[in-house]
Amino acid sequence: MNTRRDFIEESVGAMAGIAFVGCGLADAASVQAQTRRREVVMNGRRVKTVDVHAHCSVPEAMALMNLKVAPETLLMSKASDRIRAMDEQGIDVEALSINPYWYKADRDVARQLIRVQNEKLAEACAANPDRFVAFASVALQHPDLAAEQLEEGVKKYGLRGAGVGGSVNGEELADPKFHPFWAKAEQLGVLVFMHPQAAGAPADLQNRLKGSGGLGNVIGNPLETTIALSHLIFEGTLDQFPGLKICAAHGGGYLPSYAGRSDAGCVTFPDRARSRSRRSRRNISGSSISTRSSSPPRRYDTWWPKRGRARSLWAPTIRSRGRRPRWTISSARRG
């Protein structure tokens, strides 16, 4: 009898070499497919829904770093299964992205790995152009190369932007060394989707976050995003590149909830902030992930009441809500 690992190794080649994987909280989710696509209606009108936070992996690229798709993260490997699940949740389009695992790769390996990933992403989108778009993967540890890869991804492969982590080998994305990448993203006018990594804040606080509760994910991941966005604001990166468009996963971390404190810090410690929080955060939007016990509308109405937020994190156990979103929200309700 084939094991789950055997199944993964045999089936991840489906859909142009892409495997759909989870994001910690969603790994155990399951979906019952239905034949008719669920429609999302707001104010009596059918709206188009976009899931901006949809993870996938490319096994061929992972093999370049002697890695494989972890069995516990695999959700499905066939596009048809994913599309049926999307139909049940009322998701019209998913923006595929790959969580960075290659930030320690040398330049030659990084170049080859990113090329393979972006080619596979483009093939997956071309196979179902009305259901999938994708963010290019880039090797941020080599900022000039990352800028080239972003431009190639957008102009050659038709990808819609870039997916990045919250830090790169302990270095903040606000470091001037990353300016070539930010400059290219601004020049192209594309969205940068930021997703936290376990190698960031969760690893730095490993001793504090160990124990019950999965705190490395539950607390560590949004904290990583909070730190990254705060540095981009207060180090002046968003002032230097005012045309940037950044969408941060998991509701932008804790930053929206503490926007008032960030603003107060600029007033109380003006010598410690190169930029004002309120002025710089207009570059940022957030993808929403909310459970029944949380209240994201308060956070988002405070930070970007007219922008709304993107439906986030493929999982039928997660619900998203909002008002007049720029990216319309898909509501994934519990059975």
Secondary structure as the mmCIF struct_conf table of DSSP 4:
data_model
#
loop_
_struct_conf.conf_type_id
_struct_conf.id
_struct_conf.beg_label_comp_id
_struct_conf.beg_label_asym_id
_struct_conf.beg_label_seq_id
_struct_conf.end_label_comp_id
_struct_conf.end_label_asym_id
_struct_conf.end_label_seq_id
HELX_RH_AL_P HELX_RH_AL_P1 ARG A 4 SER A 11
TURN_TY1_P TURN_TY1_P1 VAL A 12 GLY A 13
HELX_RH_AL_P HELX_RH_AL_P2 ALA A 14 GLY A 17
STRN STRN1 ALA A 19 VAL A 21
BEND BEND1 GLY A 24 GLY A 24
TURN_TY1_P TURN_TY1_P2 LEU A 25 ALA A 28
BEND BEND2 THR A 35 ARG A 36
HELX_LH_PP_P HELX_LH_PP_P1 ARG A 37 ARG A 38
STRN STRN2 VAL A 41 MET A 42
TURN_TY1_P TURN_TY1_P3 ASN A 43 GLY A 44
STRN STRN3 ARG A 45 ARG A 46
STRN STRN4 VAL A 50 SER A 57
HELX_RH_AL_P HELX_RH_AL_P3 PRO A 59 MET A 62
HELX_RH_3T_P HELX_RH_3T_P1 ALA A 63 MET A 65
TURN_TY1_P TURN_TY1_P4 ASN A 66 ASN A 66
HELX_RH_3T_P HELX_RH_3T_P2 PRO A 71 THR A 73
STRN STRN5 LEU A 74 MET A 76
BEND BEND3 SER A 77 SER A 77
HELX_RH_AL_P HELX_RH_AL_P4 ALA A 79 GLN A 89
TURN_TY1_P TURN_TY1_P5 GLY A 90 GLY A 90
STRN STRN6 VAL A 93 SER A 97
TURN_TY1_P TURN_TY1_P6 TYR A 103 LYS A 104
BEND BEND4 ALA A 105 ALA A 105
HELX_RH_AL_P HELX_RH_AL_P5 ARG A 107 ALA A 127
BEND BEND5 ASN A 128 ASN A 128
TURN_TY1_P TURN_TY1_P7 PRO A 129 ARG A 131
STRN STRN7 PHE A 132 ALA A 134
HELX_LH_PP_P HELX_LH_PP_P2 PHE A 135 PHE A 135
STRN STRN8 ALA A 136 SER A 137
TURN_TY1_P TURN_TY1_P8 LEU A 140 GLN A 141
BEND BEND6 HIS A 142 HIS A 142
HELX_RH_AL_P HELX_RH_AL_P6 PRO A 143 LYS A 155
TURN_TY1_P TURN_TY1_P9 LYS A 156 TYR A 157
STRN STRN9 GLY A 161 VAL A 164
BEND BEND7 GLY A 166 GLY A 166
STRN STRN10 SER A 167 VAL A 168
TURN_TY1_P TURN_TY1_P10 ASN A 169 GLY A 170
STRN STRN11 GLU A 171 GLU A 172
TURN_TY1_P TURN_TY1_P11 LEU A 173 ALA A 174
BEND BEND8 ASP A 175 ASP A 175
HELX_RH_3T_P HELX_RH_3T_P3 PRO A 176 PHE A 178
HELX_RH_AL_P HELX_RH_AL_P7 HIS A 179 LEU A 188
TURN_TY1_P TURN_TY1_P12 GLY A 189 GLY A 189
STRN STRN12 LEU A 191 MET A 194
TURN_TY1_P TURN_TY1_P13 ALA A 198 GLY A 200
HELX_RH_AL_P HELX_RH_AL_P8 ALA A 201 ASP A 204
TURN_TY1_P TURN_TY1_P14 LEU A 205 LEU A 205
HELX_RH_AL_P HELX_RH_AL_P9 GLN A 206 LEU A 209
BEND BEND9 GLY A 211 GLY A 211
TURN_TY1_P TURN_TY1_P15 SER A 212 GLY A 213
HELX_RH_AL_P HELX_RH_AL_P10 LEU A 215 LEU A 215
HELX_RH_PI_P HELX_RH_PI_P1 GLY A 216 GLY A 220
HELX_RH_AL_P HELX_RH_AL_P11 ASN A 221 PHE A 234
TURN_TY1_P TURN_TY1_P16 GLU A 235 GLY A 236
HELX_RH_AL_P HELX_RH_AL_P12 THR A 237 GLN A 240
BEND BEND10 PHE A 241 PHE A 241
TURN_TY1_P TURN_TY1_P17 PRO A 242 GLY A 243
STRN STRN13 LYS A 245 ALA A 248
HELX_RH_AL_P HELX_RH_AL_P13 ALA A 249 GLY A 252
TURN_TY1_P TURN_TY1_P18 GLY A 253 LEU A 255
HELX_RH_3T_P HELX_RH_3T_P4 PRO A 256 TYR A 258
HELX_RH_AL_P HELX_RH_AL_P14 ALA A 259 THR A 268
HELX_RH_3T_P HELX_RH_3T_P5 PRO A 270 ARG A 272
BEND BEND11 ARG A 274 SER A 275
HELX_RH_AL_P HELX_RH_AL_P15 SER A 277 SER A 280
HELX_RH_3T_P HELX_RH_3T_P6 ARG A 281 ASN A 283
STRN STRN14 ILE A 284 SER A 288
STRN STRN15 SER A 290 SER A 290
TURN_TY1_P TURN_TY1_P19 ARG A 292 SER A 293
HELX_RH_AL_P HELX_RH_AL_P16 PRO A 296 TRP A 303
TURN_TY1_P TURN_TY1_P20 PRO A 305 ARG A 307
STRN STRN16 ALA A 310 ARG A 311
BEND BEND12 LEU A 313 LEU A 313
TURN_TY1_P TURN_TY1_P21 PRO A 316 THR A 317
STRN STRN17 ARG A 319 ARG A 319
BEND BEND13 ARG A 323 ARG A 324
BEND BEND14 ARG A 326 TRP A 327
HELX_LH_PP_P HELX_LH_PP_P3 THR A 328 SER A 330
#
